[in-house]
């Protein structure tokens, strides 16, 4: 019984009543507002709606473009697996310490220092 009363109270206290009251208040304000205020608000609403429609048109690629890009990604070759012998080491580049692979350190002109296991 308590569940039924709780569910009934949730249905009766929904937010629709609040939205209806807000709409009624806006209509009342429109009736008593100056014509210039109403026209400015209507113009702003029309511009916002036009911008929203333009944004939805330019939202992203179409279906065909999406399928083509997906196919290109699916058929793209996978990069080769990393060399297990090329592990991170301490690298000094321009007096700053970095941790990079030996190849990356040497290609950037750094000095490679092996990391000790202790």
MDTraj code that builds the backbone (N, CA, C; nanometers):
import mdtraj as md
import numpy as np

residues = "UNK UNK UNK UNK UNK UNK UNK UNK UNK UNK UNK UNK UNK UNK UNK UNK UNK UNK UNK UNK UNK UNK UNK UNK UNK UNK UNK UNK UNK UNK UNK UNK UNK UNK UNK UNK UNK UNK UNK UNK UNK UNK UNK UNK UNK UNK UNK UNK UNK UNK UNK UNK UNK UNK UNK UNK UNK UNK UNK UNK UNK UNK UNK UNK UNK UNK UNK UNK UNK UNK UNK UNK UNK UNK UNK UNK UNK UNK UNK UNK UNK UNK UNK UNK UNK UNK UNK UNK UNK UNK UNK UNK UNK UNK UNK UNK UNK UNK UNK UNK UNK UNK UNK UNK UNK UNK UNK UNK UNK UNK UNK UNK UNK UNK UNK UNK UNK UNK".split()
xyz = np.array([
    [0.0822, -0.1192, 0.0000],
    [0.0000, 0.0000, 0.0000],
    [0.0872, 0.1265, 0.0000],
    [0.1963, 0.1218, 0.0758],
    [0.2834, 0.2391, 0.0825],
    [0.3481, 0.2664, -0.0533],
    [0.3804, 0.1597, -0.1255],
    [0.4402, 0.1760, -0.2579],
    [0.3408, 0.2421, -0.3521],
    [0.2154, 0.2026, -0.3441],
    [0.1119, 0.2617, -0.4293],
    [0.0953, 0.4106, -0.3990],
    [0.0926, 0.4465, -0.2725],
    [0.0776, 0.5873, -0.2344],
    [0.1996, 0.6672, -0.2800],
    [0.3167, 0.6088, -0.2653],
    [0.4394, 0.6755, -0.3085],
    [0.4388, 0.6977, -0.4595],
    [0.3996, 0.5955, -0.5365],
    [0.3949, 0.6076, -0.6819],
    [0.2915, 0.7114, -0.7234],
    [0.1764, 0.7129, -0.6561],
    [0.0724, 0.8101, -0.6883],
    [0.1201, 0.9521, -0.6590],
    [0.1896, 0.9701, -0.5476],
    [0.2395, 1.1037, -0.5145],
    [0.3465, 1.1488, -0.6143],
    [0.4285, 1.0550, -0.6637],
    [0.5276, 1.0905, -0.7656],
    [0.4609, 1.1359, -0.8948],
    [0.3528, 1.0692, -0.9328],
    [0.2826, 1.1085, -1.0549],
    [0.2185, 1.2452, -1.0403],
    [0.1617, 1.2723, -0.9235],
    [0.0946, 1.4001, -0.9039],
    [0.1929, 1.5154, -0.8867],
    [0.3113, 1.4879, -0.8413],
    [0.4104, 1.5929, -0.8164],
    [0.5133, 1.6013, -0.9282],
    [0.4741, 1.5684, -1.0463],
    [0.5703, 1.5725, -1.1565],
    [0.6006, 1.7176, -1.1940],
    [0.7043, 1.7375, -1.2704],
    [0.7474, 1.8708, -1.3086],
    [0.6619, 1.9352, -1.4156],
    [0.5626, 1.8654, -1.4681],
    [0.4783, 1.9227, -1.5735],
    [0.4013, 2.0431, -1.5220],
    [0.3578, 2.0379, -1.3969],
    [0.2837, 2.1504, -1.3408],
    [0.3714, 2.2746, -1.3349],
    [0.4959, 2.2568, -1.3018],
    [0.5883, 2.3706, -1.2930],
    [0.6099, 2.4299, -1.4314],
    [0.6293, 2.3436, -1.5302],
    [0.6493, 2.3927, -1.6668],
    [0.5251, 2.4664, -1.7163],
    [0.4066, 2.4158, -1.6841],
    [0.2822, 2.4828, -1.7247],
    [0.2712, 2.6202, -1.6604],
    [0.3060, 2.6304, -1.5336],
    [0.3006, 2.7584, -1.4646],
    [0.4001, 2.8570, -1.5251],
    [0.5186, 2.8097, -1.5599],
    [0.6170, 2.8982, -1.6230],
    [0.5680, 2.9473, -1.7588],
    [0.5078, 2.8576, -1.8374],
    [0.4541, 2.8981, -1.9676],
    [0.3425, 3.0003, -1.9510],
    [0.2547, 2.9790, -1.8538],
    [0.1455, 3.0737, -1.8299],
    [0.2018, 3.2088, -1.7866],
    [0.3054, 3.2080, -1.7045],
    [0.3674, 3.3326, -1.6619],
    [0.4311, 3.4072, -1.7775],
    [0.4962, 3.3335, -1.8686],
    [0.5561, 3.3982, -1.9859],
    [0.4494, 3.4608, -2.0758],
    [0.3349, 3.3924, -2.0909],
    [0.2268, 3.4490, -2.1720],
    [0.1732, 3.5766, -2.1086],
    [0.1597, 3.5752, -1.9767],
    [0.1108, 3.6930, -1.9060],
    [0.2101, 3.8084, -1.9194],
    [0.3388, 3.7782, -1.9101],
    [0.4401, 3.8823, -1.9267],
    [0.4389, 3.9376, -2.0687],
    [0.4155, 3.8504, -2.1679],
    [0.4087, 3.8963, -2.3062],
    [0.2898, 3.9899, -2.3271],
    [0.1795, 3.9619, -2.2607],
    [0.0613, 4.0474, -2.2763],
    [0.0870, 4.1876, -2.2229],
    [0.1628, 4.1991, -2.1154],
    [0.1829, 4.3280, -2.0512],
    [0.3147, 4.3948, -2.0877],
    [0.3955, 4.3311, -2.1699],
    [0.5247, 4.3889, -2.2072],
    [0.5074, 4.4851, -2.3238],
    [0.6065, 4.5715, -2.3420],
    [0.6057, 4.6626, -2.4566],
    [0.6217, 4.5824, -2.5849],
    [0.5716, 4.6412, -2.6932],
    [0.5833, 4.5739, -2.8225],
    [0.7294, 4.5588, -2.8629],
    [0.8133, 4.6569, -2.8315],
    [0.9547, 4.6494, -2.8692],
    [1.0248, 4.5357, -2.7952],
    [0.9867, 4.5129, -2.6690],
    [1.0465, 4.4036, -2.5917],
    [1.0049, 4.2695, -2.6506],
    [0.8755, 4.2572, -2.6855],
    [0.8266, 4.1333, -2.7467],
    [0.8957, 4.1068, -2.8795],
    [0.9089, 4.2116, -2.9611],
    [0.9730, 4.1951, -3.0916],
    [1.1195, 4.1556, -3.0762],
    [1.1891, 4.2162, -2.9815],
    [1.3294, 4.1825, -2.9598],
    [1.3433, 4.0379, -2.9138],
    [1.2548, 3.9934, -2.8230],
    [1.2619, 3.8555, -2.7752],
    [1.2276, 3.7580, -2.8880],
    [1.1261, 3.7902, -2.9675],
    [1.0910, 3.7026, -3.0801],
    [1.2050, 3.6937, -3.1809],
    [1.2710, 3.8073, -3.2058],
    [1.3841, 3.8082, -3.2991],
    [1.4991, 3.7239, -3.2447],
    [1.5278, 3.7358, -3.1149],
    [1.6357, 3.6582, -3.0538],
    [1.6035, 3.5088, -3.0583],
    [1.4784, 3.4731, -3.0314],
    [1.4388, 3.3320, -3.0383],
    [1.4509, 3.2787, -3.1800],
    [1.4118, 3.3586, -3.2799],
    [1.4213, 3.3152, -3.4196],
    [1.5670, 3.2965, -3.4602],
    [1.6553, 3.3886, -3.4157],
    [1.7974, 3.3747, -3.4477],
    [1.8575, 3.2511, -3.3818],
    [1.8181, 3.2261, -3.2575],
    [1.8699, 3.1086, -3.1869],
    [1.8229, 2.9802, -3.2549],
    [1.7001, 2.9789, -3.2994],
    [1.6480, 2.8609, -3.3683],
    [1.7184, 2.8404, -3.5022],
    [1.7456, 2.9495, -3.5743],
    [1.8162, 2.9391, -3.7026],
    [1.9584, 2.8889, -3.6815],
    [2.0253, 2.9371, -3.5752],
    [2.1601, 2.8892, -3.5458],
    [2.1596, 2.7418, -3.5080],
    [2.0577, 2.7000, -3.4338],
    [2.0485, 2.5588, -3.3946],
    [2.0271, 2.4703, -3.5171],
    [1.9451, 2.5158, -3.6102],
    [1.9224, 2.4378, -3.7319],
    [2.0498, 2.4321, -3.8159],
    [2.1221, 2.5437, -3.8248],
    [2.2473, 2.5442, -3.9017],
    [2.3500, 2.4543, -3.8361],
    [2.3550, 2.4542, -3.7038],
    [2.4505, 2.3688, -3.6328],
    [2.4156, 2.2221, -3.6507],
    [2.2858, 2.1902, -3.6540],
    [2.2480, 2.0503, -3.6715],
    [2.2801, 2.0017, -3.8126],
    [2.2755, 2.0912, -3.9100],
    [2.3112, 2.0522, -4.0461],
    [2.4607, 2.0261, -4.0575],
    [2.5409, 2.1050, -3.9869],
    [2.6859, 2.0921, -3.9926],
    [2.7394, 2.0120, -3.8747],
    [2.6564, 1.9271, -3.8192],
    [2.6929, 1.8549, -3.6976],
    [2.8085, 1.7591, -3.7189],
    [2.8154, 1.6946, -3.8284],
    [2.9233, 1.5999, -3.8515],
    [2.9091, 1.5383, -3.9897],
    [2.9919, 1.4392, -4.0158],
    [2.9847, 1.3767, -4.1479],
    [2.8550, 1.2991, -4.1654],
    [2.8161, 1.2861, -4.2883],
    [2.6958, 1.2114, -4.3179],
    [2.7194, 1.0618, -4.3051],
    [2.6173, 0.9863, -4.3362],
    [2.6242, 0.8410, -4.3210],
    [2.7310, 0.7815, -4.4126],
    [2.7329, 0.8237, -4.5390],
    [2.8296, 0.7699, -4.6356],
    [2.9719, 0.8041, -4.5925],
    [2.9941, 0.9300, -4.5502],
    [3.1280, 0.9692, -4.5051],
    [3.1703, 0.8895, -4.3829],
    [3.0765, 0.8634, -4.2931],
    [3.1074, 0.7837, -4.1745],
    [3.1455, 0.6416, -4.2100],
    [3.0746, 0.5818, -4.3052],
    [3.1059, 0.4448, -4.3476],
    [3.2418, 0.4400, -4.4157],
    [3.2710, 0.5392, -4.4995],
    [3.3993, 0.5428, -4.5689],
    [3.5137, 0.5584, -4.4689],
    [3.4985, 0.6489, -4.3710],
    [3.6060, 0.6673, -4.2733],
    [3.6230, 0.5433, -4.1869],
    [3.5112, 0.4767, -4.1527],
    [3.5217, 0.3528, -4.0751],
    [3.5955, 0.2454, -4.1548],
    [3.5639, 0.2340, -4.2854],
    [3.6294, 0.1337, -4.3693],
    [3.7784, 0.1631, -4.3816],
    [3.8138, 0.2903, -4.3955],
    [3.9556, 0.3251, -4.4049],
    [4.0296, 0.2895, -4.2763],
    [3.9671, 0.3150, -4.1614],
    [4.0296, 0.2801, -4.0340],
    [4.0407, 0.1287, -4.0174],
    [3.9383, 0.0560, -4.0621],
    [3.9381, -0.0890, -4.0462],
    [4.0433, -0.1538, -4.1360],
    [4.0675, -0.0972, -4.2534],
    [4.1620, -0.1554, -4.3472],
    [4.3042, -0.1024, -4.3284],
    [4.3213, -0.0074, -4.2385],
    [4.4533, 0.0500, -4.2150],
    [4.5453, -0.0538, -4.1520],
    [4.6701, -0.0536, -4.1945],
    [4.7663, -0.1496, -4.1413],
    [4.7995, -0.1167, -3.9965],
    [4.8201, -0.2209, -3.9179],
    [4.8579, -0.2011, -3.7787],
    [5.0065, -0.1676, -3.7721],
    [5.0452, -0.0838, -3.6760],
    [5.1870, -0.0507, -3.6640],
    [5.2650, -0.1734, -3.6179],
    [5.3919, -0.1804, -3.6515],
    [5.4698, -0.2965, -3.6101],
    [5.4831, -0.2998, -3.4573],
    [5.4957, -0.4188, -3.3999],
    [5.5086, -0.4267, -3.2542],
    [5.6409, -0.3647, -3.2096],
    [5.6463, -0.3113, -3.0885],
    [5.7704, -0.2479, -3.0434],
    [5.8795, -0.3515, -3.0214],
    [6.0017, -0.3073, -3.0403],
    [6.1177, -0.3936, -3.0204],
    [6.1380, -0.4136, -2.8704],
    [6.1380, -0.5384, -2.8212],
    [6.1545, -0.5587, -2.6772],
    [6.2920, -0.5168, -2.6266],
    [6.3920, -0.5099, -2.7137],
    [6.5250, -0.4686, -2.6709],
    [6.5331, -0.3160, -2.6546],
    [6.4358, -0.2447, -2.7064],
    [6.4370, -0.0989, -2.7003],
    [6.3515, -0.0545, -2.5812],
    [6.4048, -0.0665, -2.4606],
    [6.3328, -0.0329, -2.3390],
    [6.3694, 0.1085, -2.2943],
    [6.2914, 0.1698, -2.2056],
    [6.3198, 0.3067, -2.1623],
    [6.4510, 0.3173, -2.0847],
    [6.5203, 0.4270, -2.1096],
    [6.6449, 0.4561, -2.0400],
    [6.6432, 0.6020, -1.9974],
    [6.7375, 0.6398, -1.9137],
    [6.7515, 0.7792, -1.8726],
    [6.8254, 0.8522, -1.9842],
    [6.7731, 0.9669, -2.0199],
    [6.8289, 1.0428, -2.1320],
    [6.8455, 1.1880, -2.0893],
    [6.9643, 1.2421, -2.1124],
    [6.9910, 1.3819, -2.0820],
    [6.9924, 1.4605, -2.2119],
    [6.8950, 1.5541, -2.2254],
    [6.8863, 1.6387, -2.3439],
    [6.8897, 1.7837, -2.2962],
    [6.9933, 1.8567, -2.3372],
    [7.0112, 1.9980, -2.2997],
    [7.0058, 2.0179, -2.1485],
    [7.0673, 1.9267, -2.0737],
    [7.0749, 1.9400, -1.9290],
    [6.9493, 1.8999, -1.8549],
    [6.8499, 1.8460, -1.9238],
    [6.7264, 1.8030, -1.8591],
    [6.7141, 1.6520, -1.8709],
    [6.6635, 1.5904, -1.7651],
    [6.6505, 1.4457, -1.7616],
    [6.5157, 1.4037, -1.8192],
    [6.5194, 1.3065, -1.9094],
    [6.3996, 1.2494, -1.9712],
    [6.4123, 1.0981, -1.9643],
    [6.3022, 1.0286, -1.9733],
    [6.3029, 0.8828, -1.9823],
    [6.2438, 0.8457, -2.1172],
    [6.3293, 0.7953, -2.2043],
    [6.2907, 0.7628, -2.3413],
    [6.3581, 0.6329, -2.3817],
    [6.3212, 0.5853, -2.4997],
    [6.3928, 0.4700, -2.5542],
    [6.5275, 0.5178, -2.6067],
    [6.6212, 0.4236, -2.6231],
    [6.7559, 0.4609, -2.6675],
    [6.7496, 0.5291, -2.8042],
    [6.6720, 0.4730, -2.8953],
    [6.6639, 0.5299, -3.0294],
    [6.6094, 0.6722, -3.0237],
    [6.5037, 0.6948, -2.9439],
    [6.4442, 0.8270, -2.9340],
    [6.5422, 0.9256, -2.8718],
    [6.6167, 0.8818, -2.7717],
    [6.7143, 0.9687, -2.7061],
    [6.8244, 1.0101, -2.8037],
    [6.8775, 0.9130, -2.8750],
    [6.9866, 0.9431, -2.9671],
    [6.9392, 1.0257, -3.0859],
    [6.8153, 1.0042, -3.1306],
    [6.7644, 1.0817, -3.2434],
    [6.7408, 1.2275, -3.2053],
    [6.7208, 1.2547, -3.0756],
    [6.7007, 1.3921, -3.0291],
    [6.8315, 1.4570, -2.9860],
    [6.9410, 1.3860, -3.0007],
    [7.0722, 1.4427, -2.9675],
    [7.1038, 1.4377, -2.8200],
    [7.0454, 1.3442, -2.7487],
    [7.0692, 1.3324, -2.6059],
    [7.1766, 1.2311, -2.5727],
    [7.2135, 1.2266, -2.4447],
    [7.3103, 1.1314, -2.3944],
    [7.2355, 1.0238, -2.3173],
    [7.2495, 0.8989, -2.3614],
    [7.1764, 0.7882, -2.3004],
    [7.2538, 0.7355, -2.1800],
    [7.1822, 0.7105, -2.0687],
    [7.2395, 0.6526, -1.9480],
    [7.1535, 0.5325, -1.9112],
    [7.2156, 0.4156, -1.9010],
    [7.1423, 0.2926, -1.8668],
    [7.0871, 0.3033, -1.7252],
    [6.9676, 0.2531, -1.7044],
    [6.9096, 0.2485, -1.5708],
    [6.9632, 0.1256, -1.4986],
    [7.0009, 0.1430, -1.3744],
    [7.0516, 0.0287, -1.2977],
    [6.9350, -0.0443, -1.2323],
    [6.9545, -0.1724, -1.2036],
    [6.8488, -0.2545, -1.1480],
    [6.8415, -0.2425, -0.9962],
    [6.9305, -0.1660, -0.9302],
    [6.9271, -0.1580, -0.7837],
    [6.8374, -0.0522, -0.7348],
])
top = md.Topology()
chain = top.add_chain()
for i, resn in enumerate(residues, 1):
    res = top.add_residue(resn, chain, resSeq=i)
    for name in ("N", "CA", "C"):
        top.add_atom(name, md.element.get_by_symbol(name[0]), res)
traj = md.Trajectory(xyz[None], top)
